[in-house]
Amino acid sequence: RELAGLDRLAALYLLVLVASFAAEYIQTWTMQITGQRIMYDMRMTIYRHLQRLDLRYYDRNPVGRLMTRVTSDVDVLNDLFTSGVVTIFGDVFTLAGIMAVMLWMNWRLALVAFAVLPLIAIVTQWFRRNVRESYRTVRGLIARINAFLQENITGMATVQLFRREGVNFGRFDVIDRQHRDANIDSIFYYAVFYPAIEAVSALASALIIWYGGASVIGGTVSLGALAAFLQYSQRFFRPISDMSEKFNVLQSAMASSERIFKLLDEPVAVESPAQPAVRPPASRRGRIVFDHVWFAYNQARPDGEPDWVLKDVSFDVEPGQRIGIVGATGSGKTTLISLLLRFYDVQRGRITIDGVDVRDLDLGDLRGLFSLVLQDVHLFSGTVADNIRLGNTAITDERVRAAATAVHADRFIGALPGGYGAAVAERGATLSVGQKQLLSFARALAFDPAILILDEATSSIDTETEMLIRDALTALMAGRTTIAIAHRLSTIQDMDKILVLHKGVVRESGTHQELLAERGIYFKLFELQYRNADAAPQSREVGVQS
């Protein structure tokens, strides 16, 4: 019978072990899965919010800093689950249960043990206040490191060309040293905090032995009860020690969460109206009007007046009309386009398309009217066809090929391994500047826009290639409202109207011949560009005739 009872105890013990293993497995699995799902949702929420923020926010925040929010800051929050910090609630319940048992066993000894709790509270408050600030500094410096690396790795060719390796190494050393010192500060606080908790625990045991020993001698407490109480006191400080260890991860996560929620709280300055205006389909070609537009990137100078980039700009573009915009660097040419696409909102005046203020249109509908060809072409990792289509499933393979053929991009695409399926490296690193520019033309044509914007679109193309795409540009602009920004006046001489911007103000307006006859800013720009070219005599002849 005794052996049978022993077998039952052994079987029960084995069952408890299996149940404990299963429970721990389920808990770990659940915590890890929950953590991964929360991190996935948080990254998607952050990225969705980043896509809604206007360009003004990106003008003042480095890319590397924003990448830190989506990557390492979110990973730190995941440590809340992987390190078992969520089990801190179990530690609290365990602590409360042990306190209740200690009070039940001997309330006097319990009060002696609890006398050290104010010391724990003081040490914890000191630790929390200092280590949280230390973690804020650490997370901020990680963002600075990422921003520095992103900027300098992207521009490594320039760094090496101008032999700035030593200078940049010194700058990185300063940031990295600050990061190291900030971590050392946090290590100091932990080096003090953990031994302090252990010292308080030892002090509590000493007080129990001192008071309990006197009680044993006095006969009010048995030796066995004192020994049991000492065991419970050690169990009492174990969850406190566990919580202090988890406090490390918690403080780091709190610092990261502050930065994440600060980003999520960033207001969306440019967004679609609650009830967007509906434009009739017949107006898809688009009549554009700039009506007394004022705009400043910096809201105010020290004297309180905004630093205006555009000042009282007014002009109109008729459907199908081709407009050229010229002016010195910094005159506000590209800013006009950014306002038209509503990357920024105007401070004064308004911009309308077919009589509808762009601020009253849905952002997707507004930007769907345009195709933009920039001087600095941005290509994404993927295939050649993907970079022409840009995820628009309505653009078929046939349409992609037709667009590439129209701008003569099919010549170099056919020579690539894989053709339209050839891989494109990040930012098109494997393609020449001219090839990237041709792809941007094919992209614009494939989207069949109502309004075409060319921002110095042929500046990176050699003369032979420019001749090849001139006919394609003519076909692309046919029937479309076109706005072309140019420094090379040869690219806009055939435009229906040319605007001359100077220091944010439209100084002149007219055709190429009309502006030459005025002998104003445009005439001077034309003379400067063609002084030693064949067109120079023509400019002088026009000047004599005027």
C-alpha positions as CSV (number, residue, x, y, z in Angstrom):
1,R,0.0,0.0,0.0
2,E,2.9,2.4,0.9
3,L,4.5,1.7,-2.5
4,A,1.2,2.2,-4.2
5,G,0.8,5.6,-2.4
6,L,4.3,6.5,-3.5
7,D,3.5,5.7,-7.1
8,R,0.5,7.9,-6.9
9,L,2.6,10.8,-5.5
10,A,5.2,10.3,-8.2
11,A,2.5,10.3,-10.9
12,L,0.9,13.4,-9.4
13,Y,4.3,15.1,-9.3
14,L,4.9,14.2,-12.9
15,L,1.5,15.5,-13.9
16,V,2.2,18.8,-12.1
17,L,5.5,19.1,-14.0
18,V,3.8,18.4,-17.3
19,A,1.0,20.9,-16.5
20,S,3.6,23.5,-15.4
21,F,5.5,23.0,-18.7
22,A,2.4,23.3,-20.7
23,A,1.2,26.4,-18.9
24,E,4.7,28.1,-19.3
25,Y,4.7,27.2,-23.0
26,I,1.3,28.6,-23.5
27,Q,2.2,31.8,-21.6
28,T,5.5,32.3,-23.5
29,W,3.8,31.6,-26.9
30,T,0.9,33.9,-26.1
31,M,3.1,36.7,-25.0
32,Q,5.5,36.4,-27.9
33,I,2.7,36.2,-30.5
34,T,0.8,39.1,-28.8
35,G,4.0,41.2,-28.8
36,Q,4.7,40.5,-32.5
37,R,1.1,41.4,-33.5
38,I,1.2,44.6,-31.4
39,M,4.6,45.6,-33.0
40,Y,3.1,44.9,-36.5
41,D,0.1,47.0,-35.8
42,M,2.3,49.8,-34.4
43,R,4.7,49.9,-37.3
44,M,1.8,50.0,-39.7
45,T,0.1,52.8,-37.8
46,I,3.4,54.8,-37.7
47,Y,4.0,54.3,-41.4
48,R,0.4,55.2,-42.3
49,H,0.8,58.4,-40.3
50,L,4.1,59.2,-41.9
51,Q,2.5,59.0,-45.3
52,R,-0.1,61.5,-44.3
53,L,2.3,64.1,-42.9
54,D,3.1,67.1,-45.2
55,L,6.5,67.8,-46.6
56,R,7.1,70.6,-44.1
57,Y,7.4,67.9,-41.4
58,Y,10.1,66.1,-43.5
59,D,11.9,69.3,-44.1
60,R,12.7,69.6,-40.4
61,N,13.2,65.9,-39.5
62,P,16.1,63.8,-40.8
63,V,15.2,60.5,-42.5
64,G,17.4,58.5,-40.1
65,R,15.6,59.9,-37.1
66,L,12.2,58.8,-38.5
67,M,13.6,55.4,-39.4
68,T,14.5,55.0,-35.7
69,R,10.9,55.5,-34.7
70,V,9.7,52.7,-37.0
71,T,12.5,50.3,-36.2
72,S,14.5,50.4,-33.0
73,D,12.0,52.3,-30.9
74,V,9.3,49.8,-31.8
75,D,11.7,46.9,-31.1
76,V,12.3,48.3,-27.6
77,L,8.6,48.2,-26.9
78,N,8.7,44.6,-28.0
79,D,11.1,43.9,-25.2
80,L,8.1,44.5,-22.8
81,F,6.8,41.1,-23.9
82,T,10.0,39.1,-24.7
83,S,11.5,40.0,-21.2
84,G,8.2,39.1,-19.4
85,V,7.6,42.6,-18.1
86,V,3.9,41.9,-18.5
87,T,4.2,39.3,-15.7
88,I,4.9,42.2,-13.3
89,F,1.2,42.0,-12.4
90,G,1.8,38.5,-11.2
91,D,4.6,39.7,-9.1
92,V,2.3,42.3,-7.5
93,F,-0.3,39.6,-6.7
94,T,2.4,37.4,-5.3
95,L,3.7,40.2,-3.1
96,A,0.3,41.0,-1.8
97,G,-0.3,37.3,-1.0
98,I,2.9,37.0,0.9
99,M,2.2,40.2,2.8
100,A,-1.2,38.8,3.9
101,V,0.4,35.6,5.1
102,M,3.1,37.4,7.0
103,L,0.4,39.6,8.7
104,W,-1.6,36.5,9.6
105,M,1.4,34.7,11.0
106,N,2.6,37.6,13.2
107,W,1.6,41.1,12.6
108,R,4.3,42.6,14.8
109,L,7.1,40.8,12.9
110,A,5.4,41.7,9.6
111,L,5.4,45.4,10.5
112,V,9.1,45.2,11.4
113,A,9.7,43.7,7.9
114,F,7.5,46.3,6.2
115,A,9.4,49.1,8.0
116,V,12.0,49.1,5.2
117,L,9.4,49.7,2.4
118,P,9.8,53.6,2.6
119,L,13.5,53.1,1.9
120,I,12.6,51.0,-1.2
121,A,10.2,53.7,-2.4
122,I,12.8,56.4,-2.0
123,V,15.5,54.4,-3.9
124,T,13.0,53.5,-6.6
125,Q,11.9,57.1,-7.1
126,W,15.5,58.3,-7.3
127,F,16.3,55.5,-9.8
128,R,13.1,56.1,-11.9
129,R,13.7,59.9,-12.2
130,N,17.3,59.6,-13.3
131,V,17.3,56.5,-15.5
132,R,14.3,57.7,-17.4
133,E,16.0,60.9,-18.4
134,S,19.1,58.9,-19.2
135,Y,17.1,56.6,-21.5
136,R,15.6,59.6,-23.3
137,T,19.1,60.9,-24.0
138,V,20.2,57.4,-25.3
139,R,17.2,57.1,-27.6
140,G,17.7,60.6,-28.9
141,L,21.4,59.9,-29.7
142,I,20.5,56.6,-31.4
143,A,18.3,58.7,-33.7
144,R,21.2,61.1,-34.3
145,I,23.5,58.2,-35.2
146,N,21.0,56.8,-37.7
147,A,20.4,60.2,-39.3
148,F,24.2,60.8,-39.6
149,L,24.8,57.4,-41.1
150,Q,21.9,57.7,-43.6
151,E,23.1,61.1,-44.8
152,N,26.8,60.2,-45.1
153,I,26.4,56.7,-46.5
154,T,24.0,58.0,-49.2
155,G,26.5,60.7,-50.0
156,M,29.6,58.5,-49.8
157,A,30.8,59.4,-53.3
158,T,30.9,63.0,-52.4
159,V,32.6,62.3,-49.1
160,Q,35.3,60.3,-50.8
161,L,35.7,62.8,-53.7
162,F,36.3,65.7,-51.4
163,R,38.3,63.6,-48.9
164,R,36.1,64.3,-46.0
165,E,36.5,60.8,-44.4
166,G,38.6,62.2,-41.6
167,V,36.3,65.1,-40.9
168,N,33.2,62.9,-40.9
169,F,34.9,60.3,-38.8
170,G,35.5,62.9,-36.2
171,R,31.9,64.1,-36.3
172,F,30.7,60.5,-35.9
173,D,33.1,60.0,-33.0
174,V,31.6,62.9,-31.2
175,I,28.0,61.5,-31.5
176,D,29.1,57.9,-30.8
177,R,31.0,59.1,-27.7
178,Q,27.9,61.0,-26.4
179,H,25.9,57.8,-26.9
180,R,28.5,55.7,-25.0
181,D,28.6,58.2,-22.1
182,A,24.8,58.3,-21.9
183,N,24.7,54.5,-21.6
184,I,27.4,54.7,-18.9
185,D,25.2,57.1,-17.0
186,S,22.3,54.6,-17.1
187,I,24.7,51.8,-16.0
188,F,25.8,53.9,-13.0
189,Y,22.1,54.1,-11.8
190,Y,21.6,50.4,-12.2
191,A,24.9,49.7,-10.4
192,V,23.5,51.6,-7.5
193,F,19.9,50.5,-7.6
194,Y,20.3,46.7,-7.6
195,P,22.7,46.5,-4.6
196,A,20.6,49.1,-2.8
197,I,17.5,46.8,-3.1
198,E,19.6,43.8,-1.9
199,A,20.9,45.9,1.1
200,V,17.4,46.9,2.1
201,S,16.4,43.2,1.9
202,A,19.3,42.3,4.2
203,L,18.4,45.1,6.5
204,A,14.8,43.7,6.8
205,S,16.2,40.2,7.6
206,A,18.4,41.7,10.3
207,L,15.5,43.5,11.8
208,I,13.4,40.4,11.8
209,I,16.2,38.4,13.5
210,W,16.8,41.2,16.1
211,Y,13.2,41.6,17.0
212,G,12.2,38.0,16.5
213,G,15.2,36.7,18.5
214,A,14.1,38.8,21.4
215,S,10.6,37.5,21.1
216,V,11.9,33.9,21.0
217,I,13.9,34.5,24.2
218,G,10.8,36.1,25.7
219,G,8.7,33.1,24.7
220,T,6.2,35.0,22.7
221,V,7.4,33.5,19.4
222,S,8.6,30.0,18.7
223,L,11.9,29.3,16.9
224,G,10.1,27.5,14.2
225,A,7.8,30.4,13.6
226,L,10.8,32.8,13.4
227,A,12.5,30.5,10.8
228,A,9.3,30.3,8.7
229,F,8.9,34.1,8.9
230,L,12.5,34.5,7.7
231,Q,11.7,32.3,4.7
232,Y,8.6,34.3,3.9
233,S,10.5,37.6,4.2
234,Q,13.0,36.3,1.6
235,R,10.1,35.4,-0.7
236,F,8.7,38.8,0.0
237,F,11.7,40.5,-1.5
238,R,12.1,38.1,-4.4
239,P,9.2,39.7,-6.5
240,I,10.5,43.1,-5.5
241,S,13.9,42.1,-7.0
242,D,12.2,40.7,-10.1
243,M,10.2,43.9,-10.5
244,S,13.4,46.0,-10.2
245,E,15.0,44.0,-13.0
246,K,12.0,44.4,-15.2
247,F,11.9,48.1,-14.3
248,N,15.0,48.5,-16.6
249,V,13.1,47.4,-19.7
250,L,10.1,49.3,-18.6
251,Q,12.0,52.6,-18.4
252,S,13.6,52.1,-21.8
253,A,10.2,51.2,-23.3
254,M,8.6,54.4,-21.7
255,A,11.3,56.5,-23.3
256,S,10.7,54.9,-26.7
257,S,6.9,55.2,-26.4
258,E,7.2,58.9,-25.6
259,R,9.0,59.4,-28.9
260,I,6.6,57.2,-30.9
261,F,3.5,58.9,-29.5
262,K,5.0,62.3,-30.1
263,L,5.2,61.3,-33.8
264,L,1.7,59.9,-33.8
265,D,0.4,63.1,-32.2
266,E,2.0,65.2,-35.0
267,P,-1.0,67.0,-36.7
268,V,-1.6,66.3,-40.3
269,A,-1.4,69.8,-41.8
270,V,-2.4,68.9,-45.4
271,E,-5.3,66.4,-45.8
272,S,-8.4,65.8,-47.8
273,P,-11.5,67.8,-46.7
274,A,-14.3,66.0,-44.9
275,Q,-16.6,66.6,-47.9
276,P,-14.4,66.9,-51.0
277,A,-15.7,68.9,-54.0
278,V,-16.8,66.9,-57.0
279,R,-15.4,68.0,-60.3
280,P,-17.4,67.1,-63.4
281,P,-15.6,64.6,-65.8
282,A,-15.7,67.2,-68.6
283,S,-13.3,69.4,-66.7
284,R,-10.5,66.8,-66.5
285,R,-8.2,68.8,-68.7
286,G,-7.9,71.4,-66.0
287,R,-7.8,75.2,-66.0
288,I,-5.3,76.4,-63.4
289,V,-5.5,79.7,-61.6
290,F,-3.0,81.2,-59.1
291,D,-5.0,83.9,-57.4
292,H,-2.8,86.3,-55.3
293,V,-0.8,83.5,-53.8
294,W,1.6,84.2,-50.9
295,F,3.7,81.4,-49.3
296,A,6.6,81.1,-46.8
297,Y,8.4,78.0,-45.6
298,N,9.4,79.7,-42.4
299,Q,6.4,81.1,-40.7
300,A,8.1,84.2,-39.2
301,R,11.5,86.0,-39.0
302,P,12.7,87.6,-35.8
303,D,10.9,90.7,-36.8
304,G,7.6,88.8,-37.0
305,E,7.2,89.0,-40.8
306,P,7.2,85.7,-42.7
307,D,10.1,85.1,-45.0
308,W,8.0,85.0,-48.2
309,V,9.1,82.8,-51.0
310,L,6.1,83.7,-53.2
311,K,4.6,87.2,-53.1
312,D,1.2,88.0,-54.6
313,V,1.6,85.5,-57.5
314,S,-1.3,85.6,-60.0
315,F,-1.5,83.9,-63.4
316,D,-3.8,81.4,-65.2
317,V,-3.2,78.4,-67.4
318,E,-5.9,77.5,-69.9
319,P,-6.8,73.8,-70.7
320,G,-4.2,72.4,-73.0
321,Q,-2.0,75.4,-72.8
322,R,1.8,75.0,-72.4
323,I,3.4,77.3,-69.8
324,G,7.1,77.7,-69.2
325,I,8.5,79.1,-65.9
326,V,12.0,80.6,-65.7
327,G,14.0,82.4,-63.1
328,A,17.1,82.4,-61.1
329,T,17.8,79.8,-58.5
330,G,15.6,80.4,-55.4
331,S,13.0,82.5,-57.3
332,G,10.2,80.1,-56.3
333,K,9.7,78.0,-59.4
334,T,9.6,74.6,-57.7
335,T,7.6,76.1,-54.9
336,L,4.8,76.9,-57.4
337,I,4.6,73.2,-58.3
338,S,4.7,72.1,-54.7
339,L,1.7,74.3,-53.9
340,L,-0.2,73.2,-57.0
341,L,0.3,69.5,-56.0
342,R,-0.6,70.6,-52.4
343,F,2.5,69.3,-50.8
344,Y,2.1,72.6,-48.9
345,D,-0.8,74.9,-48.3
346,V,-0.7,78.6,-49.3
347,Q,-0.8,81.2,-46.5
348,R,-2.7,83.7,-48.5
349,G,-4.7,83.6,-51.8
350,R,-5.8,80.4,-53.4
351,I,-5.1,78.0,-56.3
352,T,-8.0,76.6,-58.3
353,I,-8.4,73.9,-60.9
354,D,-11.5,74.6,-63.0
355,G,-12.8,77.0,-60.4
356,V,-12.4,74.6,-57.5
357,D,-9.9,75.4,-54.7
358,V,-7.3,72.7,-54.5
359,R,-7.9,72.6,-50.8
360,D,-11.5,71.5,-51.5
361,L,-10.4,68.5,-53.6
362,D,-9.6,65.0,-52.3
363,L,-5.8,64.7,-52.3
364,G,-5.9,61.5,-54.2
365,D,-8.1,63.0,-56.9
366,L,-6.1,66.1,-57.1
367,R,-2.7,64.4,-57.5
368,G,-4.2,61.9,-59.9
369,L,-4.6,64.8,-62.4
370,F,-0.8,65.2,-62.6
371,S,2.3,63.5,-63.8
372,L,5.6,65.0,-62.6
373,V,9.0,64.6,-64.2
374,L,11.7,65.9,-61.9
375,Q,15.3,66.7,-62.5
376,D,16.3,64.3,-59.7
377,V,14.5,61.1,-60.6
378,H,13.6,58.8,-57.8
379,L,13.5,55.1,-58.7
380,F,12.5,52.3,-56.3
381,S,13.9,48.8,-55.8
382,G,12.1,46.5,-58.1
383,T,12.0,45.9,-61.8
384,V,12.0,48.4,-64.7
385,A,8.3,47.7,-65.4
386,D,7.5,48.3,-61.7
387,N,9.2,51.7,-61.8
388,I,7.1,52.7,-64.8
389,R,3.9,51.3,-63.4
390,L,4.5,52.3,-59.7
391,G,1.9,49.8,-58.4
392,N,-0.9,51.0,-60.6
393,T,-2.5,47.7,-61.7
394,A,-4.6,49.5,-64.3
395,I,-1.4,50.1,-66.3
396,T,-0.9,46.9,-68.4
397,D,2.4,45.5,-69.7
398,E,1.4,46.6,-73.2
399,R,0.9,50.2,-71.9
400,V,4.2,50.1,-70.1
401,R,6.0,49.0,-73.3
402,A,4.1,51.5,-75.4
403,A,5.1,54.4,-73.1
404,A,8.8,53.3,-73.0
405,T,8.8,53.0,-76.8
406,A,7.3,56.5,-77.3
407,V,10.1,58.1,-75.3
408,H,12.8,55.8,-76.8
409,A,13.5,54.2,-73.5
410,D,13.0,50.8,-75.0
411,R,16.4,51.0,-76.6
412,F,18.4,50.7,-73.4
413,I,15.7,48.6,-71.6
414,G,16.1,45.9,-74.3
415,A,19.8,45.8,-73.7
416,L,19.3,45.1,-70.0
417,P,19.5,41.5,-68.7
418,G,15.8,40.6,-68.3
419,G,14.5,43.7,-70.2
420,Y,11.5,45.1,-68.5
421,G,11.9,42.5,-65.8
422,A,15.5,43.7,-65.0
423,A,16.1,44.5,-61.4
424,V,16.6,48.2,-60.5
425,A,18.8,48.9,-57.5
426,E,18.0,51.4,-54.8
427,R,17.6,54.9,-56.3
428,G,18.5,53.4,-59.7
429,A,22.2,53.0,-58.8
430,T,22.8,50.7,-61.7
431,L,21.4,53.1,-64.3
432,S,22.9,56.2,-65.8
433,V,21.4,59.6,-65.1
434,G,20.0,59.8,-68.6
435,Q,18.5,56.4,-68.4
436,K,16.7,57.2,-65.2
437,Q,15.4,60.4,-66.8
438,L,14.0,58.4,-69.8
439,L,12.2,56.1,-67.3
440,S,10.6,59.1,-65.7
441,F,9.3,60.2,-69.1
442,A,7.9,56.7,-69.7
443,R,6.3,56.7,-66.2
444,A,4.6,60.1,-66.9
445,L,3.3,58.9,-70.3
446,A,2.0,55.6,-68.9
447,F,-0.1,57.4,-66.3
448,D,-1.8,59.5,-69.0
449,P,-2.2,62.6,-66.9
450,A,-4.5,65.6,-67.5
451,I,-1.8,68.0,-66.4
452,L,1.9,67.4,-67.1
453,I,4.7,69.1,-65.0
454,L,8.3,69.1,-66.2
455,D,10.8,70.3,-63.6
456,E,14.0,70.8,-65.7
457,A,13.2,67.4,-67.1
458,T,15.8,67.3,-69.9
459,S,18.7,68.8,-67.9
460,S,20.3,65.4,-67.4
461,I,20.0,64.2,-70.9
462,D,22.7,64.6,-73.6
463,T,22.0,66.4,-76.8
464,E,21.4,63.2,-78.9
465,T,19.0,61.8,-76.3
466,E,17.2,65.2,-76.1
467,M,16.6,65.1,-79.8
468,L,15.2,61.6,-79.6
469,I,12.6,62.6,-77.0
470,R,11.6,66.0,-78.4
471,D,9.0,64.4,-80.6
472,A,7.8,62.2,-77.7
473,L,7.5,65.3,-75.5
474,T,5.4,67.0,-78.2
475,A,3.1,63.9,-78.3
476,L,3.0,63.8,-74.5
477,M,2.0,67.4,-74.2
478,A,-0.7,67.3,-76.9
479,G,-4.1,68.0,-75.4
480,R,-2.7,68.4,-71.9
481,T,-2.1,71.4,-69.7
482,T,1.7,71.5,-69.4
483,I,3.9,73.5,-67.0
484,A,7.6,73.3,-67.6
485,I,10.3,74.7,-65.3
486,A,13.5,75.3,-67.1
487,H,17.0,76.9,-66.7
488,R,17.8,76.0,-70.3
489,L,15.7,78.5,-72.3
490,S,16.0,76.4,-75.5
491,T,13.5,73.9,-73.9
492,I,10.7,76.4,-73.5
493,Q,11.0,78.7,-76.5
494,D,8.0,77.0,-78.2
495,M,5.7,77.4,-75.1
496,D,2.4,79.2,-75.5
497,K,3.4,81.5,-72.6
498,I,6.5,82.0,-70.4
499,L,6.5,83.4,-66.9
500,V,9.6,85.0,-65.5
501,L,9.9,84.7,-61.7
502,H,12.2,87.0,-59.8
503,K,12.5,86.9,-56.0
504,G,9.0,85.3,-55.7
505,V,7.3,87.7,-57.9
506,V,6.0,87.2,-61.5
507,R,8.0,90.0,-63.2
508,E,7.3,89.2,-66.9
509,S,4.8,87.2,-68.9
510,G,4.5,86.5,-72.6
511,T,5.8,84.4,-75.5
512,H,9.4,83.9,-76.3
513,Q,9.5,86.6,-78.9
514,E,7.4,89.0,-76.8
515,L,9.7,88.7,-73.8
516,L,12.8,89.2,-76.0
517,A,11.3,92.4,-77.4
518,E,10.8,93.8,-73.8
519,R,14.5,93.6,-73.2
520,G,13.9,92.8,-69.6
521,I,14.9,89.9,-67.3
522,Y,14.2,87.2,-69.8
523,F,16.2,89.0,-72.5
524,K,19.2,89.2,-70.1
525,L,18.9,85.5,-69.3
526,F,18.7,84.7,-73.0
527,E,21.7,86.8,-73.8
528,L,23.7,85.2,-71.0
529,Q,23.0,81.7,-72.3
530,Y,23.5,82.4,-76.0
531,R,26.2,85.0,-76.0
532,N,28.7,82.5,-77.6
533,A,26.1,80.4,-79.4
534,D,24.5,80.6,-82.8
535,A,21.3,82.1,-81.3
536,A,23.2,85.2,-80.0
537,P,23.0,87.1,-83.3
538,Q,19.3,86.4,-83.3
539,S,18.9,87.9,-79.9
540,R,20.8,91.0,-81.0
541,E,18.7,91.3,-84.1
542,V,15.5,91.1,-82.1
543,G,16.9,93.8,-79.8
544,V,17.7,96.1,-82.7
545,Q,14.2,95.6,-84.2
546,S,12.6,96.5,-80.9
